[in-house]
Amino acid sequence: MEISTKEWNAYIESMKSALAENEGWQEELNVCLELAEEAKNGNEDALLDLAVYKMDHGIDFEESVSFAEEKADQNDVYALTQLGFLYCTGVYNPFDDSKKSLIDINDIKNEEKSTSYFEKAAELGGVRAMATLVNHTWVYGRNQDSDDSDDSVQLTAEDFTKAEKLALKAIGIYENQKEKCDISDSIIANLMGWLSDLYESKNPLSPIYSHEKAEYWKNRSDKLFQKLKESDEESKQ
């Protein structure tokens, strides 16, 4: 994959120009410059990180997506997960609004692509992908439990059981193989909360309803959030 292209250099120059009005761009610029330098030096992880960054910002788009797909075909969990996000959240470039047209997130085919990438990553042990799939079920479940339910998406019994299994598997990896967990403690705490809500869902199709389990995971979530809060306060002292 080519690194210092015309599009990439133009993006870097845009960040440098933005510094005049917003110093906050300095950190982003430093990250990009360091990433590109490491990639030039042959760092394979940096090369993939750079491809993903470019892909997400619509820079050298076709080449960047192709590189990520090549890694995904090699069962790279990070590449699979990032492709999953690409097809469900789209492209964002703060200096070129036209880039968002590169991916239509309302296209059902892109939604299916996103899900397939997340599912493959989850099968390979990607905790971020597992959490994302659980979150999707949680979002739809919350909508259907409210007066503003979206009839265009209807959860099935299988959706609930799959989300339950994925959540428990992700939490198990976090607790027993934390070195393999690719998400933060706070997201795990959120995941416990989503699992609690799924157990509490009154959807008549849900085979996993359990008030006791809902209370258990709510308490686990609250305790982890409290622990993280206390740790953060201690680090500031």
LINBEL-V424815 format. One record per residue. N is the residue number from 0. RES is the residue in one letter. PHI is phi in whole degrees, -180 to 180 (NA if undefined). Layout:
n=N res=RES phi=PHI
n=N res=RES phi=PHI
This chain:
n=0 res=M phi=NA
n=1 res=E phi=-73
n=2 res=I phi=-103
n=3 res=S phi=-87
n=4 res=T phi=-94
n=5 res=K phi=-62
n=6 res=E phi=-65
n=7 res=W phi=-65
n=8 res=N phi=-63
n=9 res=A phi=-67
n=10 res=Y phi=-66
n=11 res=I phi=-61
n=12 res=E phi=-65
n=13 res=S phi=-65
n=14 res=M phi=-65
n=15 res=K phi=-63
n=16 res=S phi=-68
n=17 res=A phi=-68
n=18 res=L phi=-61
n=19 res=A phi=-62
n=20 res=E phi=-108
n=21 res=N phi=-145
n=22 res=E phi=-66
n=23 res=G phi=-62
n=24 res=W phi=-74
n=25 res=Q phi=-61
n=26 res=E phi=-64
n=27 res=E phi=-63
n=28 res=L phi=-62
n=29 res=N phi=-60
n=30 res=V phi=-62
n=31 res=C phi=-64
n=32 res=L phi=-65
n=33 res=E phi=-67
n=34 res=L phi=-62
n=35 res=A phi=-65
n=36 res=E phi=-66
n=37 res=E phi=-65
n=38 res=A phi=-65
n=39 res=K phi=-62
n=40 res=N phi=-83
n=41 res=G phi=92
n=42 res=N phi=-72
n=43 res=E phi=-64
n=44 res=D phi=-64
n=45 res=A phi=-66
n=46 res=L phi=-64
n=47 res=L phi=-69
n=48 res=D phi=-59
n=49 res=L phi=-66
n=50 res=A phi=-61
n=51 res=V phi=-66
n=52 res=Y phi=-60
n=53 res=K phi=-62
n=54 res=M phi=-58
n=55 res=D phi=-67
n=56 res=H phi=-105
n=57 res=G phi=73
n=58 res=I phi=-99
n=59 res=D phi=45
n=60 res=F phi=-58
n=61 res=E phi=-62
n=62 res=E phi=-66
n=63 res=S phi=-67
n=64 res=V phi=-63
n=65 res=S phi=-60
n=66 res=F phi=-65
n=67 res=A phi=-64
n=68 res=E phi=-65
n=69 res=E phi=-61
n=70 res=K phi=-68
n=71 res=A phi=-63
n=72 res=D phi=-64
n=73 res=Q phi=-93
n=74 res=N phi=65
n=75 res=D phi=-78
n=76 res=V phi=-63
n=77 res=Y phi=-63
n=78 res=A phi=-62
n=79 res=L phi=-60
n=80 res=T phi=-65
n=81 res=Q phi=-68
n=82 res=L phi=-66
n=83 res=G phi=-60
n=84 res=F phi=-66
n=85 res=L phi=-56
n=86 res=Y phi=-81
n=87 res=C phi=-111
n=88 res=T phi=-113
n=89 res=G phi=84
n=90 res=V phi=-111
n=91 res=Y phi=-136
n=92 res=N phi=-131
n=93 res=P phi=-63
n=94 res=F phi=-107
n=95 res=D phi=-153
n=96 res=D phi=-65
n=97 res=S phi=-68
n=98 res=K phi=-64
n=99 res=K phi=-65
n=100 res=S phi=-75
n=101 res=L phi=-67
n=102 res=I phi=-132
n=103 res=D phi=-96
n=104 res=I phi=-74
n=105 res=N phi=-92
n=106 res=D phi=-79
n=107 res=I phi=-59
n=108 res=K phi=-66
n=109 res=N phi=-70
n=110 res=E phi=-63
n=111 res=E phi=-67
n=112 res=K phi=-61
n=113 res=S phi=-57
n=114 res=T phi=-62
n=115 res=S phi=-66
n=116 res=Y phi=-66
n=117 res=F phi=-63
n=118 res=E phi=-65
n=119 res=K phi=-67
n=120 res=A phi=-62
n=121 res=A phi=-65
n=122 res=E phi=-60
n=123 res=L phi=-88
n=124 res=G phi=100
n=125 res=G phi=-74
n=126 res=V phi=-69
n=127 res=R phi=-60
n=128 res=A phi=-66
n=129 res=M phi=-59
n=130 res=A phi=-62
n=131 res=T phi=-66
n=132 res=L phi=-65
n=133 res=V phi=-64
n=134 res=N phi=-61
n=135 res=H phi=-61
n=136 res=T phi=-65
n=137 res=W phi=-61
n=138 res=V phi=-62
n=139 res=Y phi=-65
n=140 res=G phi=-64
n=141 res=R phi=-64
n=142 res=N phi=-64
n=143 res=Q phi=-76
n=144 res=D phi=-85
n=145 res=S phi=-110
n=146 res=D phi=-73
n=147 res=D phi=-99
n=148 res=S phi=-62
n=149 res=D phi=-99
n=150 res=D phi=-72
n=151 res=S phi=-74
n=152 res=V phi=-124
n=153 res=Q phi=-119
n=154 res=L phi=-73
n=155 res=T phi=-111
n=156 res=A phi=-60
n=157 res=E phi=-65
n=158 res=D phi=-61
n=159 res=F phi=-67
n=160 res=T phi=-67
n=161 res=K phi=-66
n=162 res=A phi=-64
n=163 res=E phi=-61
n=164 res=K phi=-63
n=165 res=L phi=-65
n=166 res=A phi=-63
n=167 res=L phi=-65
n=168 res=K phi=-66
n=169 res=A phi=-62
n=170 res=I phi=-65
n=171 res=G phi=-63
n=172 res=I phi=-64
n=173 res=Y phi=-60
n=174 res=E phi=-82
n=175 res=N phi=-112
n=176 res=Q phi=-140
n=177 res=K phi=-59
n=178 res=E phi=-66
n=179 res=K phi=-97
n=180 res=C phi=-87
n=181 res=D phi=-101
n=182 res=I phi=-133
n=183 res=S phi=-77
n=184 res=D phi=-59
n=185 res=S phi=-67
n=186 res=I phi=-70
n=187 res=I phi=-62
n=188 res=A phi=-62
n=189 res=N phi=-62
n=190 res=L phi=-59
n=191 res=M phi=-62
n=192 res=G phi=-68
n=193 res=W phi=-63
n=194 res=L phi=-62
n=195 res=S phi=-58
n=196 res=D phi=-64
n=197 res=L phi=-67
n=198 res=Y phi=-66
n=199 res=E phi=-87
n=200 res=S phi=-59
n=201 res=K phi=-93
n=202 res=N phi=-55
n=203 res=P phi=-62
n=204 res=L phi=-85
n=205 res=S phi=-75
n=206 res=P phi=-93
n=207 res=I phi=-111
n=208 res=Y phi=-56
n=209 res=S phi=-162
n=210 res=H phi=-63
n=211 res=E phi=-64
n=212 res=K phi=-67
n=213 res=A phi=-61
n=214 res=E phi=-66
n=215 res=Y phi=-59
n=216 res=W phi=-75
n=217 res=K phi=-66
n=218 res=N phi=-64
n=219 res=R phi=-62
n=220 res=S phi=-63
n=221 res=D phi=-61
n=222 res=K phi=-67
n=223 res=L phi=-68
n=224 res=F phi=-61
n=225 res=Q phi=-65
n=226 res=K phi=-62
n=227 res=L phi=-66
n=228 res=K phi=-64
n=229 res=E phi=-64
n=230 res=S phi=-64
n=231 res=D phi=-67
n=232 res=E phi=-67
n=233 res=E phi=-65
n=234 res=S phi=-69
n=235 res=K phi=-85
n=236 res=Q phi=-80
